[in-house]
Amino acid sequence: MRPNRLKQLWREGKPALGVWVSTGDPYVVESLGRAGFDWVLIDMQHGMGIDVGRAVACLQALSGAEAVALVRLPWNQPEYFQWVLDAGAQGVLVPLVNTPEDARRAVQACRYPPLGNRSFGPNRARLYGPDYFERANDEVALLVQVETREAVEQAEAIARVEGVDALYIGPADLAISMGLPPGLDVQDPAHVAACRRVLEAARAAGKAAGIHCAGPEEVVRRFQEGWVFCPAGSDIGFVNAGARRAVEVVRGTRPAEGRGVYG
């Protein structure tokens, strides 16, 4: 089995820079996998029509890349873990993990016995080494999203769950749950304090901590704060930025922004 460079960076105390994929286009994914990022995440939750088949095609496009191939699942259900891990995903991001019980449910689906109850059948994953079963529990990265007020209140307990590797903040959903407008890099003091609590909870448990960022400038600051898993942008975000810049250069005016949280 291929070593998971993401987990190696975390063990060394180094941050990992990534990119979000919302289009599910294998050609785009292949290009991003060779752009210098440490990881590429295929978003099945909020991506545009990324079903299991498209996710598998994207994983295949990353086969020859150094970037670690991750998938954000649509939900915390065993079949989603099974499908993408058997297809070769090197890690999964699980949305809306609000309690230690939610985290343990994710561990059960992600890990082979004795840590979990994942069924064995990694047909594509085994193409990259016959020792998949022996190493998968150590090499596959399990990240859980802390993105509600309830989850923040239980961050310490979630971080202590064996088998969880990292806590990841979804700032927009967290803001909504706190009665704030959705957004990235939220500066409301209560939101800032909540994010800090999650970071400290992860550190105290020896786990990694990540947060969704508005762009590379925020990533630089977050890395300085101690976060070790941050995206610099998304595929569609880079396309939109480049297209608007081209129009601005030629016409001298910049088109109105239409950016979403994941693009």
C-alpha positions in Angstrom: 0.0 0.0 0.0 1.2 3.5 -0.8 2.4 5.5 2.2 0.0 8.3 3.1 2.1 11.5 2.7 -0.6 13.5 4.5 -0.3 11.5 7.7 3.5 11.6 7.4 3.4 15.4 7.3 1.2 15.5 10.3 3.6 13.1 12.2 6.4 15.5 11.4 4.4 18.5 12.6 4.2 20.0 9.1 1.2 21.6 7.5 -0.4 20.2 4.4 -1.7 22.4 1.6 -4.6 21.2 -0.5 -7.2 22.0 -3.1 -10.9 21.3 -3.3 -12.6 19.7 -6.3 -16.2 20.7 -7.0 -16.5 19.9 -10.7 -15.6 16.2 -10.6 -13.8 16.4 -13.9 -10.9 13.8 -14.1 -8.8 16.0 -16.4 -9.0 18.9 -14.0 -8.2 16.6 -11.1 -5.3 15.1 -12.9 -3.8 18.6 -13.5 -4.4 19.7 -9.9 -2.7 16.5 -8.7 0.5 17.7 -10.4 0.3 21.3 -9.4 2.3 20.9 -6.2 -0.5 20.5 -3.6 -0.1 17.9 -0.8 -3.6 16.7 -1.2 -6.6 16.9 -3.5 -10.1 16.5 -2.1 -13.1 15.3 -4.2 -16.3 16.8 -2.8 -19.2 14.4 -3.0 -21.2 16.5 -0.5 -21.4 19.9 -2.2 -19.7 19.1 -5.5 -21.7 19.3 -8.7 -23.2 15.9 -9.4 -20.2 13.9 -8.1 -21.6 10.4 -7.7 -19.5 7.3 -6.9 -18.7 6.7 -10.5 -17.3 10.2 -11.0 -15.4 10.0 -7.7 -13.7 6.8 -8.8 -12.7 8.4 -12.2 -11.2 11.2 -10.2 -9.3 8.8 -8.0 -7.9 7.1 -11.1 -6.8 10.5 -12.4 -4.7 10.9 -9.2 -3.1 7.5 -9.5 0.3 8.9 -10.7 0.3 12.1 -8.6 2.2 12.7 -5.4 -0.9 14.5 -4.0 -2.9 12.4 -1.5 -6.4 11.5 -2.9 -9.2 12.4 -0.4 -13.0 12.3 -0.7 -15.5 14.2 1.3 -18.4 11.9 1.8 -22.1 12.9 1.3 -22.9 11.7 4.7 -21.7 9.5 7.6 -23.0 6.2 6.2 -21.0 3.0 5.9 -21.7 2.4 2.2 -20.0 5.7 1.3 -16.9 4.8 3.1 -16.9 1.3 1.5 -17.3 2.6 -2.0 -14.6 5.3 -2.0 -12.0 3.4 0.1 -12.3 0.2 -1.9 -11.7 2.5 -5.0 -8.4 3.7 -3.6 -9.2 6.9 -1.6 -6.3 7.5 0.8 -8.6 9.3 3.2 -12.1 10.6 3.8 -13.6 13.7 5.3 -16.9 13.1 7.1 -19.4 16.0 7.3 -21.5 17.0 10.3 -19.9 14.9 13.1 -21.6 16.4 16.1 -20.9 13.9 18.9 -18.3 11.3 20.0 -20.9 8.7 18.9 -20.9 10.1 15.4 -17.1 10.0 15.4 -17.2 6.4 16.5 -19.7 5.5 13.8 -17.2 6.9 11.3 -14.3 4.9 12.7 -16.4 1.7 12.6 -17.0 2.2 8.8 -13.5 3.4 8.0 -11.3 0.9 9.9 -10.9 -2.9 9.6 -11.3 -5.0 12.8 -10.4 -4.7 15.6 -10.7 -0.9 15.3 -13.8 -1.0 13.2 -16.0 -3.3 11.1 -15.2 -2.3 7.5 -15.8 -5.2 5.1 -12.8 -6.4 3.1 -12.9 -5.9 -0.7 -10.5 -3.2 -1.8 -10.4 -4.3 -5.4 -8.8 -1.2 -6.9 -6.9 -0.1 -3.7 -5.0 -3.5 -3.8 -3.6 -2.7 -7.2 -1.0 -0.5 -5.4 0.3 -3.2 -3.0 -0.7 -6.6 -1.6 -0.4 -5.4 2.0 -3.5 -3.2 2.0 -5.2 -5.0 4.8 -2.2 -4.9 7.0 -1.6 -1.2 6.6 -4.9 0.4 5.8 -5.8 1.2 9.4 -2.6 3.1 9.8 -2.4 4.7 6.3 -6.0 5.8 5.6 -6.8 9.2 7.0 -10.0 9.8 8.8 -11.0 13.5 9.2 -14.3 14.5 10.8 -16.0 17.9 10.3 -16.8 20.0 13.3 -19.3 22.5 12.0 -22.1 23.1 14.5 -22.3 24.6 17.9 -23.1 21.1 19.3 -19.9 19.7 17.8 -17.8 22.6 19.2 -19.2 21.8 22.7 -18.1 18.2 22.3 -14.8 18.9 20.4 -12.6 17.5 23.2 -14.6 14.2 23.4 -14.6 13.9 19.6 -10.9 14.5 19.4 -10.3 11.7 21.9 -12.1 9.0 19.8 -9.5 6.4 18.7 -9.2 6.1 15.0 -10.0 9.7 14.2 -6.9 11.5 12.7 -8.1 15.1 12.4 -10.8 17.6 13.1 -11.8 20.0 10.3 -13.9 23.1 10.7 -16.6 24.0 8.2 -16.8 27.8 9.0 -20.0 28.5 7.0 -22.2 25.8 8.7 -20.6 26.7 12.0 -21.6 30.3 11.5 -25.1 29.4 10.6 -25.5 27.2 13.7 -24.3 30.2 15.8 -26.9 32.6 14.3 -24.4 34.3 12.0 -24.3 34.7 8.2 -22.5 31.9 6.4 -19.0 32.7 5.2 -15.3 31.9 5.4 -12.7 33.5 7.7 -15.5 34.7 10.0 -14.2 37.4 12.4 -17.1 37.4 14.9 -15.5 36.9 18.3 -17.7 33.9 19.2 -16.8 32.2 16.0 -13.1 32.9 16.4 -13.3 31.5 20.0 -15.1 28.3 18.8 -12.5 27.7 16.1 -9.7 28.2 18.7 -11.4 25.7 21.0 -11.4 23.0 18.3 -7.8 23.7 17.4 -6.8 23.3 21.0 -8.9 20.2 21.5 -7.3 18.5 18.5 -3.8 19.4 19.7 -4.5 18.2 23.2 -5.5 14.8 21.8 -2.5 14.5 19.5 -4.7 15.0 16.4 -4.4 17.3 13.4 -6.7 20.3 12.9 -7.8 21.9 9.7 -10.1 24.7 8.6 -11.7 25.7 5.3 -10.1 28.9 4.0 -11.1 31.8 1.8 -7.8 31.7 -0.2 -4.0 31.4 0.0 -3.6 34.5 2.2 -5.8 33.0 4.9 -4.0 29.7 4.6 -0.7 31.4 5.4 -2.2 32.9 8.6 -3.9 29.6 9.6 -0.6 27.7 9.2 1.0 30.2 11.5 -1.7 29.7 14.0 -1.1 26.0 14.1 -3.7 24.6 11.7 -2.1 21.8 9.5 -4.8 21.0 6.9 -6.1 23.9 4.7 -7.2 24.3 1.1 -5.9 27.2 -0.9 -8.9 27.2 -3.2 -11.0 25.0 -5.5 -11.0 24.0 -9.1 -14.0 26.2 -10.0 -12.6 29.0 -7.9 -9.4 29.0 -9.8 -11.2 28.9 -13.1 -13.5 31.8 -12.1 -10.6 33.9 -10.9 -8.5 33.3 -14.0 -11.5 34.1 -16.3 -12.4 37.3 -14.5 -8.8 38.4 -14.6 -8.6 37.9 -18.3 -11.8 40.0 -18.8 -10.4 42.7 -16.6 -7.1 42.9 -18.5 -8.8 43.2 -21.9 -11.8 45.3 -21.0 -10.5 47.2 -18.0 -13.4 46.3 -15.8 -13.8 43.4 -13.4 -17.0 41.3 -13.6 -19.1 41.0 -10.5 -18.1 38.3 -8.1 -20.2 35.1 -7.9 -18.1 33.1 -5.5 -19.6 30.4 -3.3 -18.1 28.8 -0.1 -16.7 25.9 -2.1 -15.9 27.8 -5.3 
